[in-house]
Amino acid sequence: MSLIASDSGGGGFTPVPAGMHLARCYRIVDLGTQEVTYKGDTKFQHKVMLQFEVHGEDDSGAPLVTDKGEPMSISKNFTLSLGEKATLRADLEAWRGRAFTPEELQGFNIEKLLGVWAMLAISKETGQDGKQYTNIKNINPVPKVLKDTVPLGFNKIAMFSISNPDMALFETFGKNTKAKIEKSPEWQAAIKRGYATPASSGGSGFDDMIDDIPF
């Protein structure tokens, strides 16, 4: 799976600077099943994207905002799995501050992540294509000393599920995100069922997550 995170924000493109930043998960996007090739091995994996708004200042004291004065944002794609080697599991356990129990691993409703604050460790890396990318390397809990001082969230929290797509929300996505969703078999099935339209652009995977514990 690709661990490269994408940046997006209103106004001109401004990447989030490297470092540790306070952030809030405000959007979860079902990307459907994607073809992934790594070291010559091709797999089909159900992907989801977590999107965060970033708060605070850079090293020079400038606020982390876009040209529109809105919080910068950054996202990370995951395979929808809590398997032993799954990046989603590792990141959620670090974020929660404890490991999942065997019972918890039977299912976790990722919608519970919406509105939750975290400390993101962000780095700049050069990809195999020679381009520089901004990556979320780690997701950590907010220290207790800061929990009472987090700012108000800016973006409306939202979840996009292909099984019952919010087309108004879909139209706010960037071109690359739309293209990923549209090529998934789940999206094609949604079109046939009349839930989505080709002009705007199996199950979602979210329905199988059991709403069993608070995050």
N, C-alpha and C positions, 0 to 999 in steps of 0.2 A: 504494500500500500504506500501511497505517497504521503510523506509527512510534511510536505511543503505547505505552509499556510499562506493565505492570500490576504492582502490588505484592501479595504474599501472605505470610502467615506464621501460625504457630500462635498461638492466643490471640486477643486483640483486634487489630484492624487498626491497624498502626503504619507509616506510610510511611517509606521510607529518606530521610534528609535529603540535601539538595543538597550536592554537593562531589565530591571524588575519594576513592574507597573501594576497599580491597582486597576482592576477591571471588573465588569459586570456582564454576565451572560444574558443577552437579550433576545437572541434568535437561534432556533434550531431548524435546520433545513434537511428534509429527506431528499437525498440525491438519487435514490433508487440503486439498482444493481449496476455496477460499473466494471468494465474490463480493465484489469490492472496487470501490467507486465513488469516484473522485477527480476533482473539477472537471468533473462531468458525464460522465466517461468510465468505463464499467463494464467490468471485466475479471474473469476467473476465474484465480486464481493459487494454486499449492500453497504452503501456509504451514507454517512450523515455529516453535516457541517455544524459546528458550534461557532457562533459569532459573538464577539465581545466588544463592548465599548470601553475605551481606555481613558482613565482619569489621571490627573497629576501634571507634572512639569518635566521638561527635559533637563539635561545637565546644565543648560544655561539659564534655567528658570522660566523658560517660555512654556505656556500652557499647551497641553497635548490636544490641540483642536485643529479642525480642518479650516479651509478658507471661509467656510460659512459660520465658523465659531462653534461647530458641533464637535463632540468628542470623536477622536479618531477611533477607527474600528479595525479589528483583525480577526481572522477566522482560522479554524483548523479542521481538516477533514479526518474522519475516523471510519474504520470498518465497524459496523453495528454488531459488536461481539464483546462478550466478557470472558473470552477464552483466556487461558493462562498466559499466553504471549501477546494478547491484544493490547494495543496502545491505549484504547479507550479505557480498559480496566486499570492499567497502570496510572493513567492520568487521573481517573476518578478516585482511585485509592489515595493518591498523593493529595488530591484536592480535599477529600473527606478527612484525611489525617488518620485513617485506619483501613485495614484490609477488609474486603468483603468476606462474610461468613459463607459456608457452603449453601446455607439456605438462601442467603441474599443473591448468590450467583445464579439461582434459578430464574431470576428476572428482576430488572430494575427499570422503573419508568423514567427515562431520561428527561421527560418534560419537567421533572422536579428541578432541573438545573436552571430553568428560566428564572431570572431575577437574582441569582446567587452571585455573590461577590467572590473574587479570587485575586491572588497575586500571580501575575504572568511573568515568567522568565522568557524574554524575547531576545532572539539573536539574528544576526545577518549572516547568510551563508551563500556561497556561489554554487549554483546547480550544475548538472552535467552539461546543460546547454550554454554555460558560461555566463548566465544572467544571475544577478543578485536577488535573493529572496529574503523576506522577513518571516521568520519561523517562531511559533510558540514552542519552546523547548520543554517547558514544564508548567504545570498548573498547580499552585499551592494555596492552602487556606490563608485567609486574612488573619494576621496576628491579633490576638485578643485585645491588645492595647489600641488597635485601630478600628475595631468593630463598631464602636459607638460614634466614630467620626467619619464614616463613609458618606459621600455626597448623595444627593438624590439621583436616581437613575434618569437618564435622558430619553432613551429610545423606548418605545412601546414594546413589551415583550410579546413574542409571537412564535408560533410553531407551524411549519409548513409540512403537510403530509400529502404524498402523492395519492393515497387512497381516497382522499376527499380534499382536493386542492383548493386553496384560497387564491383565486386567480388575480385578485387585486394585489395581494402580497407577492405573487409570482412576478407580476409586472414591475415590481421594484427591484428585482434581482439584476445583477450585472449580466452581460452577454454570455460570459463563460459559464456562469452558474446555470443560466437557462439552458444552454446547449447541453450541459452534462445531464440535467434532468430530462430533457426531451429525448435523449438517445437511450434512456433506460427502458427496459421491457415493462416496468410498472407504469410508466407514463403512457406507453403505447396502449396498454390495457385500459388505462383510465380514459383515453380518447375513445376507445371502442365502447366503453360503458357510458360515455357522454359526460364524464366528470371533468374532462379537460378538452381544450380545443386546439387543433393544429395551428390555428392563426396566432394564438398566444405562445405559441411555442413551435396473479400475484398479490399482494398487499404491500403496505408501506414499511412493514417491519416494526413500526411503533406499536401496533395493536398486540404484538406478542409480548411486550414488556409488562410485567406484573407490577401494579401499583402497591408495593408492599412496605416500603420504608421511607421515612423522610431523608432527604439528602444530607 
